[in-house]
């Protein structure tokens, strides 16, 4: 197993999974609540973790997470019940989270690598057209 450090970029507590972006670059790494080795309430977007990277059924997978440093700053306030900042546009992080959820729901057989490739292409497309908040 390879030891890595990365930032949690998304985590859906109702579904029990998310993604960590490694500091050294490369694709985001899948993380599942059953493999983390710590309380789920410690999984906050933006928090940095040290983790072991292994190959899962659908691509790279993070296991044995350990928090590095303190918790991240609180996210900016949102309009109640909406996934959008006050400008009306999605943030890049929200866009990626929503696209990931949609892809997993639409086609559970997609690999993590396929999801990341599609998500990144859609995000670049949306950014080029100014559809996302900077």
N, C-alpha and C positions, 0 to 999 in steps of 0.2 A: 504494500500500500504506500501511496505517496502522501506526505504531509503537506498541506497547503494552508494558506491564509486567504480569506476573502470576505466580502461584504454580503450580507443577506439582502437581496434586491427585491424579493417577494416571498410572502408566505401566506397561504390560505388556511387559517386554523380550522375552518369547517371541513375542509377536505384533507387536512393533515400533511400538506406538502408545499414546497417552495423551491427557490433557486438562489444559489450563492454565486457571486461573480468573483472569480479568483483574482488576487492582486497582480499576479504575473501575466494576466491576459488569458486568452483562450476562451472557450465557450463557458457559459454559465453551467453550474453543476446542480443537479437535482438533489433535493434533501427531503426526506420523509420523516415524520414525527417518530416513527418506530425505530429509527436508526440513529437518533441524535445523542442519546446518553445524557440528556438534561431536561429540565422542565420546559414544557411548551411555552410557558409565559415569558421565557427568556428570549424567544424568537421574535425580535422586533426588526422591522425593515431598517436598514442602514447600520445595524450592529455588525461588528467585525468578529469573525470566528476563525480559530485554527481547527482544522479538520483533516481526517484521513480521507483520501480520495480512492475509490474503488470503482470497478466497472460493474454497473448494474445491468439488468435485462434491457434497458432502453438507453444506455450510455453512461457517462460519468455520474457517480453518485457520492455524496458526502455522508460520512459516518463519524461517530465519536467527536461531536462538536465541543469546543471549549471557547467560551467568550474571551475576547482579547480587549482589555480596557473596559471602560464604563458603557452604560447604555447610550444609544444615539439620542440626539436632540429630538424633541417632540416635533412631529410633522406640522406644517402650516394648517390653520383651521380650514375646514371645508364647509360648503353649504350642506345643511342637513339633508341626508338621504341621496346625495349625488356623488358621482365619482369624478367630479370636475372642480378645478380651482375656480375662483371668482371670475376669471377672464372668460369662462365658458369653454375653454379648450382643455383637453386632457394633458396631464403631464406625461413625459416619456415613460416614467415608471408605471403610472396607471395604465397607459396604453399597452405596455408590454404585459402587465399582469392580466388585463382583460383579454388580450389576444391569446395568451397562454391558456387561460381558462376555457375560452371558446374552442381552441384547437383540441384540448384534452376531452372536452365534452363531445365535439363533433366526430373525433376519430381517436379513440383510446389506444389504437394500435400504433400510433405515431411514436417514433423514438424520441428521446430527449434531443438528440442532434437535429432531427428533422424539425421538431418544434422550434428550436432555437434559430435555425436557418430561416424558416418561414416568418417567425416573429421579427427577426432582425430586418428582413427584406421589407415587410409591411411597415415597420417603424421608420426605416429610411425613406420609404415612399411617402409616408405621412409627414415627416419632417421637411422633405423637399417642397411640399406644397403648403407649408406653414400651418398645418392642421394641429400641431402640438405646441404646448406652451414651452418656452425655452427655460 
